[in-house]
Amino acid sequence: MPDCFTGQDISCIRGERLVFTGLSFRLSAGGLLLLRGPNGSGKSSLLRLASGLARPSAGLIAWNGGDIAADRAAHRARLAYVGHADAVKPALTAAENLAFWAGLRGGGDVGGALRRLGLGGHAHVAGRFLSSGERRRLALALLAACRAELWLLDEPAVGLDSASVAVLEALIAGHRRGGGMVALSTHTEMDLGRAETLDLAAFAVARAAPELEEA
């Protein structure tokens, strides 16, 4: 039976604010879930919940029907998460950075991944000397270096030029052809093929208007 990643009636509290409630999703092999919604609607929060880095205040996030919180190590092993922060250590070279993160997943083709993301000539350049676009490509190189069933990508195209966006699109397409799953948020126009769109604004909790001060 193909793997399935689902969320059912999820609520999210950030700080002391209920961000969204009653949200559900379903991802099957080869599927892509595109997260839409204005800033503050909870796209990044949902990806953190899906990664297991945070817990929903209500509802269930499950892999093949089982709560991901029941075996966090197993869930970490099946996913690759690229968040807003690129997590590039400034003192390590590009190759050392990627080798470190790939090592946590059992290793991978570091050199090949750097070349795929156009960083072959930067392998021995320290992270502090990389541009913002190069740091972003280095973070995304983990996708090319290691195998993971589920990709969670938070604005992955930020800081990328058109050629790098095309490489990212090809990586995503290849991952899906192999049965992989992708959930991502993006404000960048990308060719993602067939996708399910989840508009988080539909699950947002209206904020109370501040009371008018008395004159």
C-alpha positions as CSV (number, residue, x, y, z in Angstrom):
1,M,0.0,0.0,0.0
2,P,1.5,3.4,-0.9
3,D,2.5,5.7,1.9
4,C,0.2,8.5,2.9
5,F,0.8,11.7,5.0
6,T,-2.2,13.3,6.4
7,G,-3.4,16.1,8.8
8,Q,-6.9,16.0,10.3
9,D,-8.7,18.9,12.0
10,I,-5.4,20.6,13.0
11,S,-5.3,23.7,15.1
12,C,-2.2,25.8,15.6
13,I,-1.4,28.2,18.4
14,R,1.6,30.5,18.0
15,G,2.5,32.5,21.0
16,E,-0.9,33.0,22.6
17,R,-2.8,33.4,19.3
18,L,-4.8,30.7,17.6
19,V,-3.5,31.0,14.0
20,F,-5.7,28.4,12.2
21,T,-8.1,25.7,13.2
22,G,-10.0,22.8,11.5
23,L,-7.3,22.3,8.8
24,S,-6.9,19.0,7.1
25,F,-4.7,17.8,4.2
26,R,-3.7,14.6,2.5
27,L,-0.5,13.7,0.6
28,S,0.1,10.5,-1.3
29,A,3.0,9.2,-3.3
30,G,4.0,11.6,-6.0
31,G,1.8,14.3,-4.6
32,L,2.5,18.0,-4.1
33,L,0.7,20.3,-1.6
34,L,1.0,24.0,-2.4
35,L,0.4,26.2,0.6
36,R,-1.1,29.6,-0.1
37,G,-2.2,32.5,2.1
38,P,-1.1,35.9,3.2
39,N,1.8,36.5,5.5
40,G,0.9,35.5,9.0
41,S,-1.7,32.9,7.9
42,G,0.4,30.0,9.2
43,K,2.2,28.5,6.3
44,S,5.5,28.3,8.1
45,S,3.8,27.1,11.2
46,L,2.1,24.3,9.3
47,L,5.3,23.1,7.8
48,R,6.9,23.0,11.3
49,L,4.0,21.0,12.6
50,A,4.4,18.6,9.6
51,S,8.1,18.2,10.4
52,G,7.4,17.3,14.0
53,L,9.3,20.3,15.3
54,A,6.1,21.5,16.9
55,R,2.9,19.9,18.0
56,P,-0.6,20.9,16.9
57,S,-2.8,22.2,19.7
58,A,-5.6,20.0,18.4
59,G,-5.9,17.4,15.6
60,L,-3.6,14.7,14.3
61,I,-0.7,14.6,11.8
62,A,-0.1,11.1,10.7
63,W,2.0,8.8,8.5
64,N,0.1,5.9,7.3
65,G,-2.5,6.5,10.0
66,G,0.0,6.7,12.9
67,D,0.7,9.8,14.8
68,I,4.1,11.2,13.8
69,A,4.7,12.1,17.5
70,A,4.7,8.4,18.4
71,D,8.1,7.9,16.7
72,R,9.8,11.2,16.1
73,A,13.1,9.5,15.0
74,A,11.3,7.6,12.2
75,H,9.6,10.7,11.0
76,R,12.8,12.7,10.9
77,A,14.4,9.9,8.9
78,R,11.8,10.1,6.2
79,L,11.8,13.9,5.6
80,A,13.9,16.7,4.4
81,Y,13.0,20.1,5.8
82,V,14.2,23.4,4.3
83,G,13.0,26.4,6.3
84,H,13.5,30.1,6.2
85,A,17.0,29.9,7.8
86,D,19.6,28.3,5.6
87,A,21.5,26.8,8.6
88,V,24.9,27.4,7.0
89,K,27.7,27.5,9.5
90,P,30.0,30.4,8.5
91,A,33.3,28.8,9.6
92,L,32.7,25.6,7.5
93,T,33.1,25.3,3.8
94,A,30.2,24.6,1.5
95,A,31.2,21.0,1.2
96,E,31.7,20.6,5.0
97,N,28.3,22.2,5.6
98,L,26.5,19.8,3.3
99,A,28.5,16.8,4.5
100,F,27.4,17.6,8.1
101,W,23.7,17.8,7.3
102,A,23.9,14.8,4.9
103,G,25.8,12.9,7.6
104,L,22.7,13.2,9.9
105,R,20.8,11.3,7.2
106,G,23.4,8.6,6.7
107,G,25.5,10.4,4.1
108,G,25.1,11.3,0.4
109,D,26.7,12.5,-2.8
110,V,28.0,15.8,-1.5
111,G,30.1,16.6,-4.6
112,G,27.3,15.7,-7.0
113,A,24.7,17.7,-5.1
114,L,27.0,20.8,-5.1
115,R,27.5,20.5,-8.8
116,R,23.7,20.0,-9.4
117,L,23.0,23.3,-7.6
118,G,25.8,25.2,-9.4
119,L,28.2,25.2,-6.4
120,G,30.8,22.9,-7.7
121,G,33.4,25.7,-7.8
122,H,32.5,26.8,-4.2
123,A,33.1,23.5,-2.4
124,H,36.0,24.9,-0.5
125,V,34.6,28.4,0.1
126,A,33.7,29.2,3.7
127,G,30.0,29.8,4.4
128,R,30.6,33.4,5.5
129,F,31.8,34.2,2.0
130,L,28.8,32.9,0.2
131,S,26.1,35.2,-1.1
132,S,22.5,34.9,0.1
133,G,21.6,33.1,-3.1
134,E,24.5,30.7,-2.8
135,R,23.6,29.9,0.8
136,R,20.1,29.2,-0.3
137,R,21.3,26.8,-3.0
138,L,23.6,25.1,-0.5
139,A,20.6,24.5,1.8
140,L,18.7,23.1,-1.2
141,A,21.6,20.9,-2.1
142,L,20.6,18.6,0.7
143,L,17.6,17.6,-1.5
144,A,20.0,16.4,-4.2
145,A,22.4,14.7,-1.8
146,C,20.1,12.5,0.2
147,R,17.0,10.5,-0.3
148,A,13.9,11.4,1.7
149,E,10.3,10.4,1.1
150,L,8.8,13.8,2.2
151,W,10.1,17.2,1.4
152,L,8.9,20.2,3.4
153,L,10.0,23.4,1.8
154,D,9.3,26.9,3.2
155,E,9.8,29.6,0.4
156,P,12.5,27.5,-1.2
157,A,12.9,29.9,-4.2
158,V,13.7,33.0,-2.2
159,G,17.0,34.6,-3.4
160,L,17.3,32.3,-6.4
161,D,17.8,33.4,-10.0
162,S,15.7,32.0,-12.8
163,A,18.3,29.3,-13.6
164,S,18.4,28.1,-10.0
165,V,14.6,28.1,-9.9
166,A,14.6,25.8,-12.9
167,V,17.0,23.4,-11.1
168,L,14.7,23.4,-8.1
169,E,11.7,22.7,-10.3
170,A,13.6,19.8,-11.9
171,L,14.5,18.4,-8.5
172,I,10.9,18.5,-7.3
173,A,9.7,16.9,-10.5
174,G,12.2,14.1,-10.3
175,H,11.4,13.5,-6.6
176,R,7.7,13.2,-7.4
177,R,8.3,10.8,-10.4
178,G,10.1,8.5,-7.9
179,G,7.0,8.5,-5.6
180,G,8.2,11.3,-3.3
181,M,5.9,13.8,-1.6
182,V,6.3,17.6,-1.4
183,A,4.6,20.3,0.7
184,L,5.8,23.8,0.0
185,S,5.0,27.4,0.4
186,T,6.1,30.0,-2.2
187,H,5.4,33.4,-3.4
188,T,7.6,32.8,-6.5
189,E,6.0,31.7,-9.7
190,M,7.2,28.1,-10.3
191,D,6.3,25.3,-12.7
192,L,5.3,22.7,-10.2
193,G,3.0,20.5,-12.4
194,R,-0.2,19.1,-10.9
195,A,-0.7,20.1,-7.3
196,E,-3.2,20.4,-4.6
197,T,-3.6,23.9,-3.3
198,L,-4.3,24.5,0.4
199,D,-5.3,28.1,1.2
200,L,-4.6,28.7,4.8
201,A,-6.7,31.9,4.8
202,A,-9.8,29.6,4.7
203,F,-8.8,28.2,8.2
204,A,-7.7,31.5,9.7
205,V,-9.1,32.7,13.0
206,A,-10.3,36.3,12.8
207,R,-8.6,38.6,15.2
208,A,-10.7,40.7,17.4
209,A,-10.7,44.4,16.5
210,P,-9.1,46.6,19.2
211,E,-11.6,48.6,21.2
212,L,-11.8,52.3,20.3
213,E,-10.3,54.5,22.9
214,E,-12.8,56.8,24.6
215,A,-12.4,60.4,23.6
